[in-house]
Amino acid sequence: MKNILEALEERRAAAKLGGGQKRIEAQHGRGKLTARERIELLLDSGSFEEFDMFVQHRCVDFGMQNQDKIPGDGVVTGWGTVNGRTVFVFAKDFTVFGGSLSETHAQKMVKIQDMALKMRAPIIGLFDAGGARIQEGVAALGGYGEVFKRNVMASGVIPQISVIMGPCAGGDVYSPAMTDFIFMVRDTSYMFVTGPDVVKTVTNETVTAEELGGAKVHSTKSSVADGAWDNDVEAMLQVRRLIDFLPSNNTDGVPELPSFDDPTRFDMSLDTLIPDNPNKPYDMKELIQKVVDEGDFFEIQEGYARNIITGFARVEGRTVGVVANQPMVLAGVLDSDASRKASRFVRFCDSFDIPIVTFVDVPGFLPGTAQEYGGLIKHGAKLLFAYSQATVPLVTIITRKAFGGAYDVMASKHIGGDVNYAWPTAQIAVMGAKGAVEIIFRQDIGDAEKIAARTQEYEERFLSPFVAAERGYIDEVIMPHSTRRRVSRALAMLRTKKAEQPWKKHDNIPL
């Protein structure tokens, strides 16, 4: 018996070495951790239970039968806990065949995806691989298809998180693309469908891997990535932080953590947050941090479409999604990118029963040929669609401008807002006073005195929250310093909200 146990330990030790000490050192030399080191950081200490440690490939083509059959076949799979909550995980092992996907490699991933869906627990994928194993041909492609299908089945049922921690190319990119969140590591990770060599051959463009699909490109330009961190250690710690905000599935409800921040707390500094000059910006993040528990805000897509802010926070210990216009960037205007970013976030929150708090200061949609040619109408409609479809609690606070169609789109009462508040500084109108007066009284444009009088008349009549309040479109005009208390009480009241939509197979959102 002793010999058998010793043999098992030896096999385990060999499997844990992956591609061997030399390749592990090469991985460290690139500034990257190994698959198992990443899992150790991600999960609670000692909680990881590995599956399929001894699985090996079965390929006999192109000399693969003569290659060393390394246990695990390039991916480490299993489950563990993050702050006591069950999560499933797979991590590509670059030290074994470059982490490339084979038939058996895919079977390991599919098994863990199926288990996560059955157990209704989040799944986290750590990607560091060179795509499909070319020697296996269609068997590898079939494996990708099985993985993709399960990504779609799990969508909206359990949170799916992808972390790109090295190369991620070809078929490998489509599984992360269908998950809820994608994060990258700066300088060591990249994503693209075809690499620089193929790009050079087909289009004659000379481009580096970093320029083509690095973390900066995907977190600021393409919107593929929801964020980027400096190294593997920070990435794993931040994913742990994100998991704390997320429900385990679409029926469990949001997690609730102990909060030591008084939900009725006043913050008098908010009474002076809005500048006297309506064209002067202020930082909406300051308001968010002063309203949520302990100023703790986890921002999503911070570097992309910065004219709108999205992220997770807590109010009375319970997770909320936050959507807010940012006056510091493009005056908080809605454009195609901001609309897509916010609508994706709103739909995630609605899928997992996360209440949404919306802070509004929006002068309208961005005009111009670039926006119109880029499909602003359809992109703006995505956000309108997402809010209108949402059945989660919706609390909206208008701090300053709410002009034109953008007023409607930003969780207004008309499209489903449950509790809509406005600060006394709110301006709700079709457009700003200057533009409105020049249209309504165009015959007086040459007379500066008349125009000034008409502008003042328009401002007094429309550029206040009271016209909307008179019609019941605003539930209450509130003091800025009481915003946290009002939001807390509204969310507490809305906990039992039940809203039903007519039956449909699925909607047809304007993609």
Secondary structure by P-SEA (a helix, b strand, c coil): caaaaaaaaaaaaaaaacccaaaaaaaaaaccccaaaaaaaacccccccccccccccccccccccccccccccccccbbbbcccbbbbbbbbbcccccccccaaaaaaaaaaaaaaaaacbbbbbbbbccccccccaaaaaaaaaaaaaaaaaacccbbbbbbbccccccaaaaaaaaccbbbbbccccccccccaaaaaaacccccccccccccccccccccccccccccaaaaaaaaaaaaaaccccccccccccccccccccccccccccccccccbbbbaaaaaaaccccccccccccccccccccbbbbcccbbbbbbbbbcccccccccaaaaaaaaaaaaaaaaabbbbbbbbbcccccccaaaaaacaaaaaaaaaaaaaacccbbbbbbccccccccccccccccccccbbbbccccccccccaaaaaaaacccccccaaaaaaaaaaaaaccccaaaaaaaccccccccccaaaaaaaaaaaaaccbbbbccccccccccc
